[in-house]
Amino acid sequence: MGSGFGMHSDPARRWAARLAITALAAGLLVLPAAAGVQSIGLVLVGLAGLVVTVAAAWWAVSRRGLVRGLSVLLAAAAQAAVIAVVAVAGLLWAVFAMLALWAVAAGAGWAALGAEGGHTAPSEYVTPRPRRPFFIMNPRSGGGKVGRFALEEKAKALGAEIVLLDPAAPQDVAALARRALADGADLLGVAGGDGTQALVAGVAAEHDVPFLVIPAGTRNHFALDLGLDRNDPATSLEALSDGVELRVDLGRIGERDFVNNVSFGAYATVVQSPAYRDDKIQTILRLLPDVLTRQVGPRLTLRCGDVVVDSPQAVMVSNNTYQVGDPAGLGRRERLDAGVLGVLSVKVDSAVQAAALLAGERSPGLTVLTAGEVVVDADAAEVQAGVDGEALTFPAPVHCVIRPRALRVRVPRHRPGVPRLRPRLDWRRLRELAFTRGPGHP
């Protein structure tokens, strides 16, 4: 069949696939059955409303003043008009029934496909317990998690040396880590945000010593993808007494390592603004029009192997690939040891192209791929970048590479683990599961 999977499946998954296909078909038939030929016009009205809404959203973020206000009103009016047309036709119940059936189809499809392929857990290595662990802790990270979870006291009780960062006197955390290694430390750890984690992780990788992540920042994306408990940062300290090691990749931009991602273009320009930290929403609304219409910032060129993208508004290069369909905002990676950079580029120059983004990965304005090396060039001497959320500037062109399995990460033996990501709804594979009992026996 070319699906890449065996045809044998347990009855529960087979019936789940059948339910998914049946619910999908029923959803497709609800409106025609209720409205007949009229359903064609209602579908066209719905699609037109969706396209107008997306186009209006583009105008809202790329324009200011009266045009922005009118665009918001247009988006709301388009949605209201679609609802009104369906309501006048007396078919709101059919729309809700269709959506409910499609929700059932999606749920059953995910259940049927969830056991296939799946996440490959990284290999764990049993290594000696560290004798002289050294931690850098930022007491202000995450709204004061270091103090709230008594991380300093608990780490000291386990024999760790601690340096608390002083917000009033910025310190070079990489230099602190190197000095600790010179003094005999055999493990480096950080309780802080992902930017600080990346700096110290780079030193740990350079000296081939284990690194311990304490998720005491705000988002802790790296800790999430390592399978750590972000709700209780203190549990990470269990790795000192009962831990195992993982080998994971690091990304590198220029001479700096990153654990999550690097952003160029729109996001990078926004985070460079001093006002961004105090008022994110207003800063984004103020700067986006100039960024999206390329009135500020250099024009970028993305080169990735044979692929060249001229003048994208936004580029994200990640340490391993994010799930593009993640509704949380590209916040999840299934693996950290695949040895590839994830690349996501967006190029939109008009409302029509914005509407075309509805096609997902098939949209001509969206580039999604993987690579071992990425080059971002510009028509300026320097390029702004957001590196693990921190605003930095690099000389053009900027080279990003992946460092496969460069980092030894020590984690607790018992930890929540990486949640399984939803599989892509592959309807061809679902049809195979539903109607094939075994090889050659439909």
Solvent accessible surface area in square Angstrom, and as a share of the most:
residue,aa,sasa,rsa
1,M,137,0.61
2,G,78,0.75
3,S,26,0.17
4,G,78,0.75
5,F,89,0.37
6,G,57,0.55
7,M,23,0.10
8,H,135,0.60
9,S,18,0.12
10,D,67,0.35
11,P,83,0.52
12,A,77,0.60
13,R,37,0.14
14,R,31,0.11
15,W,156,0.55
16,A,19,0.14
17,A,0,0.00
18,R,50,0.18
19,L,93,0.46
20,A,0,0.00
21,I,40,0.20
22,T,87,0.50
23,A,5,0.04
24,L,50,0.25
25,A,43,0.34
26,A,37,0.29
27,G,0,0.00
28,L,100,0.50
29,L,114,0.56
30,V,26,0.15
31,L,12,0.06
32,P,59,0.37
33,A,91,0.70
34,A,40,0.31
35,A,18,0.14
36,G,39,0.38
37,V,128,0.73
38,Q,98,0.43
39,S,7,0.04
40,I,110,0.56
41,G,36,0.35
42,L,14,0.07
43,V,73,0.42
44,L,110,0.55
45,V,51,0.29
46,G,27,0.26
47,L,101,0.50
48,A,56,0.43
49,G,6,0.06
50,L,80,0.40
51,V,69,0.39
52,V,55,0.32
53,T,30,0.18
54,V,33,0.19
55,A,11,0.09
56,A,0,0.00
57,A,49,0.38
58,W,24,0.08
59,W,91,0.32
60,A,14,0.11
61,V,52,0.30
62,S,2,0.01
63,R,92,0.33
64,R,108,0.39
65,G,57,0.55
66,L,137,0.68
67,V,74,0.43
68,R,46,0.17
69,G,35,0.33
70,L,95,0.47
71,S,5,0.03
72,V,83,0.48
73,L,116,0.58
74,L,72,0.36
75,A,20,0.15
76,A,62,0.48
77,A,54,0.42
78,A,12,0.10
79,Q,77,0.34
80,A,58,0.45
81,A,53,0.41
82,V,29,0.17
83,I,100,0.51
84,A,51,0.40
85,V,61,0.35
86,V,13,0.08
87,A,45,0.35
88,V,133,0.76
89,A,33,0.25
90,G,47,0.45
91,L,11,0.05
92,L,62,0.31
93,W,151,0.53
94,A,0,0.00
95,V,32,0.19
96,F,132,0.55
97,A,34,0.26
98,M,30,0.13
99,L,94,0.47
100,A,57,0.44
101,L,51,0.25
102,W,87,0.30
103,A,66,0.51
104,V,70,0.40
105,A,2,0.02
106,A,20,0.15
107,G,36,0.35
108,A,10,0.08
109,G,0,0.00
110,W,70,0.25
111,A,66,0.51
112,A,0,0.00
113,L,9,0.05
114,G,16,0.16
115,A,74,0.57
116,E,25,0.11
117,G,66,0.63
118,G,34,0.33
119,H,46,0.20
120,T,81,0.47
121,A,74,0.58
122,P,35,0.22
123,S,68,0.44
124,E,87,0.39
125,Y,88,0.33
126,V,118,0.68
127,T,33,0.19
128,P,118,0.74
129,R,130,0.47
130,P,16,0.10
131,R,198,0.72
132,R,123,0.45
133,P,6,0.03
134,F,8,0.03
135,F,0,0.00
136,I,1,0.01
137,M,0,0.00
138,N,38,0.19
139,P,45,0.29
140,R,171,0.62
141,S,15,0.10
142,G,18,0.17
143,G,69,0.66
144,G,20,0.19
145,K,30,0.13
146,V,7,0.04
147,G,61,0.59
148,R,146,0.53
149,F,50,0.21
150,A,35,0.27
151,L,0,0.00
152,E,37,0.17
153,E,108,0.48
154,K,94,0.40
155,A,0,0.00
156,K,109,0.46
157,A,90,0.70
158,L,61,0.30
159,G,54,0.52
160,A,9,0.07
161,E,96,0.43
162,I,25,0.13
163,V,36,0.21
164,L,74,0.37
165,L,23,0.12
166,D,70,0.37
167,P,66,0.41
168,A,94,0.73
169,A,52,0.41
170,P,126,0.80
171,Q,84,0.37
172,D,92,0.48
173,V,12,0.07
174,A,16,0.13
175,A,36,0.28
176,L,19,0.09
177,A,0,0.00
178,R,106,0.39
179,R,138,0.50
180,A,9,0.07
181,L,26,0.13
182,A,90,0.69
183,D,91,0.47
184,G,37,0.35
185,A,14,0.11
186,D,35,0.18
187,L,0,0.00
188,L,1,0.00
189,G,0,0.00
190,V,1,0.00
191,A,0,0.00
192,G,1,0.01
193,G,24,0.23
194,D,21,0.11
195,G,6,0.06
196,T,22,0.13
197,Q,2,0.01
198,A,1,0.00
199,L,53,0.26
200,V,1,0.00
201,A,0,0.00
202,G,9,0.08
203,V,3,0.01
204,A,0,0.00
205,A,13,0.10
206,E,100,0.45
207,H,85,0.38
208,D,76,0.40
209,V,24,0.14
210,P,14,0.09
211,F,0,0.00
212,L,1,0.01
213,V,3,0.02
214,I,0,0.00
215,P,1,0.00
216,A,0,0.00
217,G,1,0.01
218,T,105,0.61
219,R,142,0.52
220,N,9,0.04
221,H,50,0.22
222,F,0,0.00
223,A,1,0.00
224,L,29,0.14
225,D,8,0.04
226,L,7,0.03
227,G,1,0.01
228,L,11,0.06
229,D,38,0.20
230,R,87,0.32
231,N,135,0.69
232,D,48,0.25
233,P,0,0.00
234,A,14,0.11
235,T,37,0.21
236,S,2,0.01
237,L,5,0.02
238,E,86,0.39
239,A,0,0.00
240,L,2,0.01
241,S,61,0.39
242,D,59,0.31
243,G,4,0.04
244,V,1,0.01
245,E,9,0.04
246,L,3,0.01
247,R,69,0.25
248,V,3,0.01
249,D,0,0.00
250,L,0,0.00
251,G,0,0.00
252,R,67,0.24
253,I,0,0.00
254,G,35,0.34
255,E,155,0.70
256,R,44,0.16
257,D,10,0.05
258,F,0,0.00
259,V,0,0.00
260,N,5,0.03
261,N,28,0.14
262,V,0,0.00
263,S,12,0.08
264,F,1,0.00
265,G,15,0.14
266,A,12,0.10
267,Y,92,0.35
268,A,1,0.00
269,T,27,0.16
270,V,5,0.03
271,V,7,0.04
272,Q,50,0.22
273,S,16,0.11
274,P,128,0.81
275,A,42,0.33
276,Y,15,0.06
277,R,138,0.50
278,D,134,0.69
279,D,66,0.34
280,K,75,0.32
281,I,116,0.59
282,Q,108,0.48
283,T,3,0.02
284,I,55,0.28
285,L,61,0.30
286,R,119,0.43
287,L,32,0.16
288,L,30,0.15
289,P,4,0.03
290,D,29,0.15
291,V,11,0.06
292,L,23,0.11
293,T,47,0.27
294,R,52,0.19
295,Q,130,0.58
296,V,63,0.36
297,G,46,0.44
298,P,45,0.28
299,R,119,0.43
300,L,9,0.05
301,T,26,0.15
302,L,0,0.00
303,R,103,0.38
304,C,9,0.05
305,G,76,0.73
306,D,151,0.78
307,V,60,0.35
308,V,82,0.47
309,V,19,0.11
310,D,80,0.42
311,S,14,0.09
312,P,6,0.03
313,Q,9,0.04
314,A,32,0.25
315,V,3,0.02
316,M,31,0.14
317,V,0,0.00
318,S,1,0.01
319,N,0,0.00
320,N,1,0.01
321,T,57,0.33
322,Y,19,0.07
323,Q,55,0.24
324,V,54,0.31
325,G,64,0.61
326,D,17,0.09
327,P,130,0.82
328,A,86,0.66
329,G,56,0.54
330,L,45,0.23
331,G,7,0.06
332,R,47,0.17
333,R,0,0.00
334,E,56,0.25
335,R,95,0.35
336,L,11,0.05
337,D,23,0.12
338,A,50,0.38
339,G,21,0.20
340,V,43,0.25
341,L,0,0.00
342,G,6,0.06
343,V,4,0.02
344,L,27,0.14
345,S,1,0.01
346,V,43,0.25
347,K,64,0.27
348,V,6,0.04
349,D,69,0.36
350,S,41,0.26
351,A,12,0.09
352,V,120,0.69
353,Q,76,0.34
354,A,7,0.05
355,A,12,0.10
356,A,36,0.28
357,L,61,0.30
358,L,87,0.44
359,A,42,0.33
360,G,31,0.30
361,E,113,0.51
362,R,203,0.74
363,S,3,0.02
364,P,126,0.79
365,G,11,0.10
366,L,29,0.14
367,T,28,0.16
368,V,55,0.32
369,L,40,0.20
370,T,74,0.43
371,A,19,0.15
372,G,42,0.40
373,E,85,0.38
374,V,0,0.00
375,V,29,0.17
376,V,0,0.00
377,D,35,0.18
378,A,19,0.15
379,D,101,0.52
380,A,48,0.37
381,A,86,0.67
382,E,102,0.46
383,V,2,0.01
384,Q,66,0.29
385,A,0,0.00
386,G,1,0.01
387,V,0,0.00
388,D,16,0.09
389,G,29,0.27
390,E,60,0.27
391,A,39,0.31
392,L,48,0.24
393,T,65,0.38
394,F,27,0.11
395,P,102,0.64
396,A,28,0.22
397,P,64,0.40
398,V,4,0.02
399,H,86,0.38
400,C,0,0.00
401,V,48,0.28
402,I,18,0.09
403,R,56,0.20
404,P,84,0.53
405,R,100,0.37
406,A,21,0.16
407,L,0,0.00
408,R,47,0.17
409,V,0,0.00
410,R,8,0.03
411,V,1,0.00
412,P,6,0.04
413,R,99,0.36
414,H,142,0.63
415,R,58,0.21
416,P,94,0.59
417,G,27,0.26
418,V,34,0.19
419,P,65,0.41
420,R,123,0.45
421,L,21,0.10
422,R,148,0.54
423,P,39,0.24
424,R,192,0.70
425,L,45,0.23
426,D,50,0.26
427,W,83,0.29
428,R,118,0.43
429,R,7,0.03
430,L,0,0.00
431,R,124,0.45
432,E,4,0.02
433,L,1,0.01
434,A,0,0.00
435,F,112,0.47
436,T,13,0.07
437,R,153,0.56
438,G,4,0.04
439,P,82,0.52
440,G,73,0.70
441,H,120,0.53
442,P,136,0.86
